[in-house]
Amino acid sequence: MLDYDLIIIGGGVGGTAIGAILASKGFKTLLIEKNKFIGGRCSSYEKEGFKIDIGVHTFGRTSRGPHGKILNMIGMEDAIDWVLCRNPGPRWFYQGKFWKFPRELKELIPNSDFSSLMKLFRDSMKMKNLEEFERKSVKDLLSQYTDNNLVHSFVDIISLLYFVVPYYQTSASEFVRCLSSLSADFSMGYPKGGCEAIPLSYAQGIEKFGGNILTGQSVKKIIVENEKVQGIELDNGKFISSKFVISNAGIRETVNIMIDRKFFEGNYLTKVDNLKYSISALTLKVALKKPITDFKLVTSFSLHEPEASFNSLINGKVPEEVSLFIPIPSNYDSNLAPKGKQLLIAGTAVPQENFEKNREKWIKNSLKSLETIFPDLSDNLLWYDVSTPRDLDKLGGKEASVIGISQITKQTGNDRPSPVLPIEGLYLVGGDAGGWGIGTELAAKSAIECSEIILAKYQKRKYS
Ligand SMILES: Cc1cc2nc3c(=O)[nH]c(=O)nc-3n(C[C@H](O)[C@H](O)[C@H](O)COP(=O)(O)OP(=O)(O)OC[C@H]3O[C@@H](n4cnc5c(N)ncnc54)[C@H](O)[C@@H]3O)c2cc1C
């Protein structure tokens, strides 16, 4: 008899989500996570009374998106207490002022360009056949509406925020899917308890339906015999058998390291080798003596030439003015900072390759840019922590990418790696396969899709 129906490798958003869904359908489930904690890129830690995200998170669709859908599927609708980014809503920092973009862009650009941008937003709500845009970039699409430089800079920053790739590489269809669902759902926010509340709720779901979770144990190998999955081997040599293995550990780690390339055909391996990850990030977690802002989310940006800026970043040049994505978690949930104090997290996209060489300059310029936005910051600074690409790599591999397999042209829609691997019983979940959406919502959607594939193939008794 097999030890488990299902083994999940990795307790990120994708792994915990699919574990909860399939455990709720009666699959005897084991999730194995190599870190001592659950959540992967979406995890948090505590320091001096502050609860701090390892990344820098805001959630696009909260209860109305895939996170809400998963909790509904497992009957835990109320497990996450979402706080919406409203009163005040998100702000953009541009040329020394806070703006409500896109509405207030009309004060900065000609009327005709503003109308064209609004038309693009309206059209994106109605676009049905997105396949034709799958291999076109956001820049291609936007250029059909306007060539205003500020609009192009703005849309480029949105693309970097959503996908951590510039708009001239991002797939137009993925952009349209995300933008239109965000506008329709109008529910951007953040969970009480910090970003880890999401994977922790899913993990609670696994246990509620009788599944087991093993933390601090790494899977070394996926055992395949007669072209079928047999189970996994832990780092300590222990074998655990199962009918299905679902890997949340990344497509390249799974194919190249945990299995063996000899089990795959050449075409598949070439595809895996050629996939590109989104780039990495630097985050500053800033602990403040007292609140310095009421905003919940601020994004700073400047007029820039997207292609030249991104190339110079990739080639190791640190910008003097760093564009920052800045959620203020304790303005969503006051319990995330000690009474009377404030937690602010600022992040920016950086390349993994040459970051260490420029580490100090990146940190210095990011702090300087943050102080320009919040001049009271230095007088009220208690301390700040830094997470770098190296930390992300240590945390969850995947080439330190923020998202996973990047949502550039030729890597979205039908071109995205499938959750089904060409070995019976073996699947992928998370930001590396299937799904669409922003960050954690991509990973959660991937879990929904993968669970549907498995359920359609192997109907199990309903858990009661
Ligand atoms: C700086 C930053 C900012 C972000 N901003 C946002 C945002 O604003 N909004 C948003 O929605 N998303 C955001 N994201 C992205 C989001 O966090 C990720 O897309 C999502 O969490 C990835 O989930 P995943 O399922 O792909 O798993 P991952 O988080 O990659 O987790 C995979 C897990 O597998 C485990 N694992 C790997 N190998 C093994 C092994 N051999 N054995 C056992 N376990 C193993 C790892 O330890 C890890 O826990 C951000 C991420 C970062 C880093």
Ligand as a Chemical Component Dictionary entry (heavy atoms), coordinates in Angstrom:
data_LIG
# 
_chem_comp.id                   LIG 
_chem_comp.type                 NON-POLYMER 
_chem_comp.pdbx_formal_charge   0 
_chem_comp.three_letter_code    LIG 
# 
loop_
_chem_comp_atom.comp_id 
_chem_comp_atom.atom_id 
_chem_comp_atom.alt_atom_id 
_chem_comp_atom.type_symbol 
_chem_comp_atom.charge 
_chem_comp_atom.model_Cartn_x 
_chem_comp_atom.model_Cartn_y 
_chem_comp_atom.model_Cartn_z 
_chem_comp_atom.pdbx_ordinal 
LIG C1  C1  C 0 10.247 40.925 -3.458 1  
LIG C2  C2  C 0 8.965  40.254 -3.865 2  
LIG C3  C3  C 0 7.833  41.011 -4.104 3  
LIG C4  C4  C 0 6.634  40.394 -4.495 4  
LIG N1  N1  N 0 5.497  41.158 -4.645 5  
LIG C5  C5  C 0 4.306  40.537 -4.863 6  
LIG C6  C6  C 0 3.079  41.256 -4.804 7  
LIG O1  O1  O 0 3.057  42.444 -4.544 8  
LIG N2  N2  N 0 1.926  40.585 -5.034 9  
LIG C7  C7  C 0 1.907  39.254 -5.280 10 
LIG O2  O2  O 0 0.819  38.678 -5.415 11 
LIG N3  N3  N 0 3.056  38.550 -5.362 12 
LIG C8  C8  C 0 4.245  39.151 -5.154 13 
LIG N4  N4  N 0 5.419  38.450 -5.172 14 
LIG C9  C9  C 0 5.466  37.125 -5.799 15 
LIG C10 C10 C 0 4.953  36.004 -4.954 16 
LIG O3  O3  O 0 5.469  36.048 -3.654 17 
LIG C11 C11 C 0 5.373  34.713 -5.647 18 
LIG O4  O4  O 0 4.997  34.767 -7.008 19 
LIG C12 C12 C 0 4.677  33.498 -5.040 20 
LIG O5  O5  O 0 4.752  33.545 -3.639 21 
LIG C13 C13 C 0 5.365  32.248 -5.567 22 
LIG O6  O6  O 0 4.691  31.108 -5.129 23 
LIG P1  P1  P 0 5.088  29.663 -5.645 24 
LIG O7  O7  O 0 3.923  28.775 -5.440 25 
LIG O8  O8  O 0 5.618  29.737 -7.034 26 
LIG O9  O9  O 0 6.172  29.141 -4.641 27 
LIG P2  P2  P 0 7.556  29.628 -4.011 28 
LIG O10 O10 O 0 7.324  30.817 -3.174 29 
LIG O11 O11 O 0 8.618  29.672 -5.020 30 
LIG O12 O12 O 0 7.810  28.417 -3.030 31 
LIG C14 C14 C 0 8.407  27.204 -3.408 32 
LIG C15 C15 C 0 8.708  26.441 -2.130 33 
LIG O13 O13 O 0 9.312  25.201 -2.484 34 
LIG C16 C16 C 0 10.271 24.897 -1.487 35 
LIG N5  N5  N 0 11.233 23.927 -2.015 36 
LIG C17 C17 C 0 12.086 24.107 -3.058 37 
LIG N6  N6  N 0 12.829 22.996 -3.243 38 
LIG C18 C18 C 0 12.420 22.085 -2.306 39 
LIG C19 C19 C 0 12.815 20.770 -1.970 40 
LIG N7  N7  N 0 13.785 20.130 -2.657 41 
LIG N8  N8  N 0 12.206 20.144 -0.944 42 
LIG C20 C20 C 0 11.225 20.767 -0.237 43 
LIG N9  N9  N 0 10.828 22.045 -0.505 44 
LIG C21 C21 C 0 11.414 22.689 -1.525 45 
LIG C22 C22 C 0 10.911 26.259 -1.200 46 
LIG O14 O14 O 0 11.581 26.269 0.043  47 
LIG C23 C23 C 0 9.693  27.170 -1.224 48 
LIG O15 O15 O 0 9.113  27.322 0.054  49 
LIG C24 C24 C 0 6.610  39.017 -4.713 50 
LIG C25 C25 C 0 7.743  38.244 -4.458 51 
LIG C26 C26 C 0 8.903  38.856 -4.023 52 
LIG C27 C27 C 0 10.100 38.007 -3.762 53 
# 
loop_
_chem_comp_bond.comp_id 
_chem_comp_bond.atom_id_1 
_chem_comp_bond.atom_id_2 
_chem_comp_bond.value_order 
_chem_comp_bond.pdbx_ordinal 
LIG C1  C2  SING 1  
LIG C2  C3  SING 2  
LIG C2  C26 DOUB 3  
LIG C3  C4  DOUB 4  
LIG C4  N1  SING 5  
LIG C4  C24 SING 6  
LIG N1  C5  DOUB 7  
LIG C5  C6  SING 8  
LIG C5  C8  SING 9  
LIG C6  O1  DOUB 10 
LIG C6  N2  SING 11 
LIG N2  C7  SING 12 
LIG C7  O2  DOUB 13 
LIG C7  N3  SING 14 
LIG N3  C8  DOUB 15 
LIG C8  N4  SING 16 
LIG N4  C9  SING 17 
LIG N4  C24 SING 18 
LIG C9  C10 SING 19 
LIG C10 O3  SING 20 
LIG C10 C11 SING 21 
LIG C11 O4  SING 22 
LIG C11 C12 SING 23 
LIG C12 O5  SING 24 
LIG C12 C13 SING 25 
LIG C13 O6  SING 26 
LIG O6  P1  SING 27 
LIG P1  O7  DOUB 28 
LIG P1  O8  SING 29 
LIG P1  O9  SING 30 
LIG O9  P2  SING 31 
LIG P2  O10 DOUB 32 
LIG P2  O11 SING 33 
LIG P2  O12 SING 34 
LIG O12 C14 SING 35 
LIG C14 C15 SING 36 
LIG C15 O13 SING 37 
LIG C15 C23 SING 38 
LIG O13 C16 SING 39 
LIG C16 N5  SING 40 
LIG C16 C22 SING 41 
LIG N5  C17 SING 42 
LIG N5  C21 SING 43 
LIG C17 N6  DOUB 44 
LIG N6  C18 SING 45 
LIG C18 C19 SING 46 
LIG C18 C21 DOUB 47 
LIG C19 N7  SING 48 
LIG C19 N8  DOUB 49 
LIG N8  C20 SING 50 
LIG C20 N9  DOUB 51 
LIG N9  C21 SING 52 
LIG C22 O14 SING 53 
LIG C22 C23 SING 54 
LIG C23 O15 SING 55 
LIG C24 C25 DOUB 56 
LIG C25 C26 SING 57 
LIG C26 C27 SING 58 
# 
